Amino acid sequence: MKQFRSSILLSLLGFCIAACSKEGGSADVSNNSSTGTGGSLARFTIAANHLYLADYSTVEVYDISDAANPVNKGSINAGFGVETIFPYEDKLFIGSMNGMFIYSIADPDNPVKLGEARHVRSCDPVVASGTTAYVTLRGTACGPATDGLYIYDITNIMAPVLKKILALSTPSGLGIKDSVVFVCRGNSGLTLVNVKNPSSPQPMYTVSGNNFNDVIPYGNLLICYVSTGLLIYDISNLNQIVKVGAVNY
């Protein structure tokens, strides 16, 4: 329930920020191809005027061109233990307990599976940028796995190739800005990883003092879901991010 609440909170917050930026022009956003923005643990996302809702084994598709009258366009069978969904360009990256699945939404009504990368049963948030996808796996109640950041080459979208595993304990949600991946690690903090060379990721430093669960990079801001609410960081200088706000609940 707590993770589901965080998914809703982060997804809606990102969507509201996106809406405000379009109406008021106050936010500086680059390379954001989706209508809204969600965290890597989000179970639903908005792209191409459609809402995609991840259930245990399916993804429900809704046309929200008329937001007051959403239309259910059906569902797709996405396998076993679907947990997370992340939009990038004209694709959806779906994380499940046993793999990462990539779907085309060139036709938003009808997502089509393009490729997959399977692994041992585990939890796996996923984000993507360019020709690389980043997945965190952790060996807990989710199943056996080596804790860490898993980096896939998706140049051939039909057949992702695992290029590197960076060992990191208790990884959870993640996000990416430029050539830096933010990895939430619960009580172990928030670790920034330089992935300018994806085959040789370099940990930069860890922000401690909070229980980090998920993040949304948005322009020069990083919105973090922590155990006490939300933290907001200025990430204009990735070598030294600065906390600029907090929302507690």
Phi, psi and omega per residue, in radians:
M1 nan -0.710 -3.138
K2 -1.125 -0.755 3.121
Q3 -1.144 -0.674 3.130
F4 -1.117 -0.700 3.100
R5 -1.086 -0.715 3.133
S6 -1.136 -0.677 3.128
S7 -1.062 -0.823 -3.139
I8 -1.101 -0.811 -3.092
L9 -1.049 -0.838 -3.111
L10 -1.194 -0.730 -3.119
S11 -1.144 -0.800 3.138
L12 -1.169 -0.677 3.104
L13 -1.070 -0.814 3.123
G14 -1.083 -0.727 -3.132
F15 -1.125 -0.716 3.134
C16 -1.145 -0.716 3.112
I17 -1.088 -0.754 3.134
A18 -1.071 -0.754 -3.141
A19 -1.103 -0.739 -3.141
C20 -1.116 -0.697 -3.111
S21 -1.145 -0.607 -3.129
K22 -1.264 -0.627 -3.097
E23 -1.417 -0.718 -3.024
G24 -1.855 -0.214 3.115
G25 1.146 0.487 -3.033
S26 -1.652 -0.286 -3.081
A27 -1.804 2.533 3.108
D28 -1.810 1.871 -3.070
V29 -2.179 2.326 3.089
S30 -2.192 2.575 3.080
N31 1.004 0.621 3.095
N32 -1.872 1.779 -3.015
S33 -1.598 -0.139 -3.116
S34 -1.720 2.831 3.123
T35 -1.137 -0.755 3.121
G36 -2.132 -3.092 -3.131
T37 -2.283 2.371 3.131
G38 -2.280 2.842 3.060
G39 -1.352 2.938 -3.093
S40 -1.243 -0.285 3.100
L41 -1.627 0.039 -3.083
A42 -1.138 2.469 3.109
R43 -1.740 0.028 3.034
F44 -2.603 2.724 -3.141
T45 -2.653 2.875 3.133
I46 -2.098 2.248 3.092
A47 -2.669 2.442 3.082
A48 0.919 0.746 3.130
N49 1.050 0.491 3.081
H50 -2.266 2.565 3.038
L51 -1.810 2.233 3.097
Y52 -2.010 2.102 -3.044
L53 -2.023 2.032 -3.113
A54 -1.472 2.152 3.025
D55 -1.869 -3.008 -3.043
Y56 -1.025 -0.734 -3.092
S57 -2.277 0.016 -3.090
T58 -2.360 2.887 2.959
V59 -2.130 2.066 3.117
E60 -1.485 2.464 -3.075
V61 -2.063 2.217 3.117
Y62 -2.222 2.282 2.991
D63 -1.455 2.071 -3.122
I64 -2.034 0.542 3.058
S65 -0.984 -0.687 2.970
D66 -1.827 1.689 -2.999
A67 -1.033 -0.505 -3.123
A68 -1.338 -0.287 -3.108
N69 -2.382 1.239 3.138
P70 -1.101 2.511 -3.110
V71 -2.042 2.162 3.100
N72 -1.305 2.070 -3.127
K73 -1.690 0.120 3.117
G74 1.908 -2.841 -3.093
S75 -2.542 2.805 3.057
I76 -2.108 2.559 3.075
N77 -1.442 1.965 -3.051
A78 -1.876 0.285 3.067
G79 1.681 -2.647 -2.963
F80 -1.834 2.363 2.980
G81 1.131 0.718 3.125
V82 -1.110 2.246 -3.042
E83 -2.146 -0.665 -3.017
T84 -2.393 2.772 -3.133
I85 -2.567 2.313 -3.049
F86 -2.415 2.215 -3.135
P87 -1.602 2.478 3.025
Y88 -2.608 2.092 -3.064
E89 0.925 -2.160 -3.107
D90 -1.807 0.627 -3.095
K91 -2.395 2.753 2.982
L92 -2.013 2.316 3.035
F93 -1.862 2.034 -3.047
I94 -1.919 2.184 3.092
G95 -1.751 2.284 3.099
S96 -2.243 3.137 -3.128
M97 -1.180 -0.328 -3.079
N98 -2.200 0.275 3.077
G99 2.892 3.067 3.027
M100 -1.907 2.285 -3.109
F101 -2.143 2.397 -3.073
I102 -2.011 2.216 -3.124
Y103 -2.134 2.452 3.010
S104 -1.460 2.393 2.999
I105 -2.096 0.607 3.024
A106 -0.974 -0.670 2.925
D107 -1.825 1.725 -3.013
P108 -1.008 -0.476 -3.138
D109 -1.257 -0.441 -2.980
N110 -2.334 1.404 3.089
P111 -1.009 2.404 -3.111
V112 -2.154 2.248 -3.141
K113 -1.178 2.279 3.126
L114 -1.846 -0.775 -3.074
G115 -2.814 3.067 -3.132
E116 -2.741 2.769 3.006
A117 -2.374 1.927 -3.083
R118 -1.631 2.700 3.119
H119 -2.664 3.094 3.100
V120 -1.084 2.754 -3.058
R121 -1.044 2.184 -3.128
S122 -2.938 3.001 3.044
C123 -1.510 2.453 -3.061
D124 -2.607 1.498 2.912
P125 -1.077 2.617 -3.093
V126 -2.502 2.451 2.959
V127 -2.331 2.879 -3.108
A128 -2.481 2.689 3.055
S129 -2.730 2.237 -3.136
G130 1.060 -2.190 -3.121
T131 -1.815 0.424 -3.096
T132 -2.320 2.421 3.025
A133 -2.040 2.522 -3.096
Y134 -2.124 2.253 -3.095
V135 -2.262 2.417 2.981
T136 -1.841 2.331 3.045
L137 -2.116 2.528 3.083
R138 -2.464 2.411 3.138
G139 -1.601 1.687 3.140
T140 -2.409 -2.493 3.057
A141 -1.092 -0.289 3.121
C142 -1.221 -0.382 -3.121
G143 2.360 3.044 -3.105
P144 -1.327 2.367 3.089
A145 -2.988 2.776 3.009
T146 -1.482 2.092 3.128
D147 -0.993 2.316 3.067
G148 2.860 3.141 3.051
L149 -1.699 2.064 -3.129
Y150 -1.762 2.232 -3.047
I151 -2.007 2.150 -3.086
Y152 -1.997 2.384 2.962
D153 -1.469 2.093 -3.125
I154 -1.992 0.511 3.055
T155 -0.954 -0.794 2.974
N156 -1.673 1.694 -3.025
I157 -1.070 -0.369 -3.133
M158 -1.334 -0.354 -3.054
A159 -2.542 1.379 3.110
P160 -1.026 2.495 -3.122
V161 -2.083 2.199 3.087
L162 -1.230 2.096 -3.095
K163 -1.770 -0.539 -3.047
K164 -2.834 2.551 2.972
I165 -2.100 2.095 3.053
L166 -1.751 1.980 -3.106
A167 -1.158 2.127 3.059
L168 -2.506 2.254 -3.109
S169 -1.288 2.563 3.044
T170 0.796 0.876 3.120
P171 -1.307 2.615 3.134
S172 -2.371 -2.139 -3.125
G173 -1.162 2.803 -3.125
L174 -2.633 2.877 3.089
G175 -2.674 2.946 -3.116
I176 -2.432 2.451 2.999
K177 -2.411 2.222 -3.117
D178 0.936 -2.086 -3.119
S179 -1.934 0.486 3.131
V180 -2.174 2.261 3.050
V181 -1.794 2.305 3.070
F182 -1.699 2.118 -3.123
V183 -2.004 2.024 3.070
C184 -1.348 2.390 -3.074
R185 -2.332 0.576 3.119
G186 1.070 -2.315 -3.137
N187 -1.177 -0.230 3.108
S188 -1.424 -0.046 3.026
G189 1.742 -2.848 -3.139
L190 -2.045 2.011 -3.088
T191 -1.788 2.264 3.066
L192 -1.663 2.307 -3.092
V193 -2.177 2.198 3.083
N194 -1.394 2.090 -3.112
V195 -2.101 0.539 3.084
K196 -0.957 -0.685 2.950
N197 -1.899 1.721 -3.046
P198 -1.015 -0.447 -3.138
S199 -1.382 -0.149 3.135
S200 -2.445 1.170 -3.110
P201 -1.140 2.463 -3.089
Q202 -2.160 1.978 3.042
P203 -1.025 2.371 -3.123
M204 -1.698 -1.111 3.107
Y205 -2.884 2.944 -3.114
T206 -2.136 2.286 3.041
V207 -1.558 2.107 -3.074
S208 -1.953 3.127 3.057
G209 1.796 -0.107 3.106
N210 -2.501 2.869 3.082
N211 -1.664 1.734 -3.044
F212 -1.550 2.260 -3.119
N213 -1.980 -0.714 -3.121
D214 -2.754 2.835 -3.096
V215 -2.470 2.697 2.939
I216 -2.234 1.888 2.957
P217 -1.306 2.266 -3.091
Y218 -2.478 1.735 -3.045
G219 1.080 -2.167 3.127
N220 -1.711 0.310 3.094
L221 -2.040 2.608 3.008
L222 -2.158 2.026 3.130
I223 -1.695 2.097 -3.040
C224 -1.987 2.261 2.987
Y225 -1.565 2.075 3.133
V226 -2.132 3.088 -3.032
S227 -1.135 -0.396 -3.097
T228 -1.782 -0.043 -3.129
G229 2.539 -2.198 -3.129
L230 -2.169 2.478 2.972
L231 -2.095 2.493 3.141
I232 -2.111 2.221 -3.123
Y233 -2.038 2.510 2.938
D234 -1.446 2.088 -3.100
I235 -2.025 0.462 3.107
S236 -1.125 -0.507 3.016
N237 -1.986 1.767 -3.050
L238 -1.225 -0.242 3.091
N239 -1.378 -0.219 3.127
Q240 -2.813 1.484 -3.139
I241 -1.293 2.642 -3.005
V242 -2.247 2.260 3.098
K243 -1.250 2.258 -3.106
V244 -2.120 -0.084 3.138
G245 -3.013 2.939 -3.140
A246 -2.711 2.565 3.035
V247 -2.249 2.007 -3.128
N248 -1.775 2.682 3.053
Y249 -2.499 nan nan
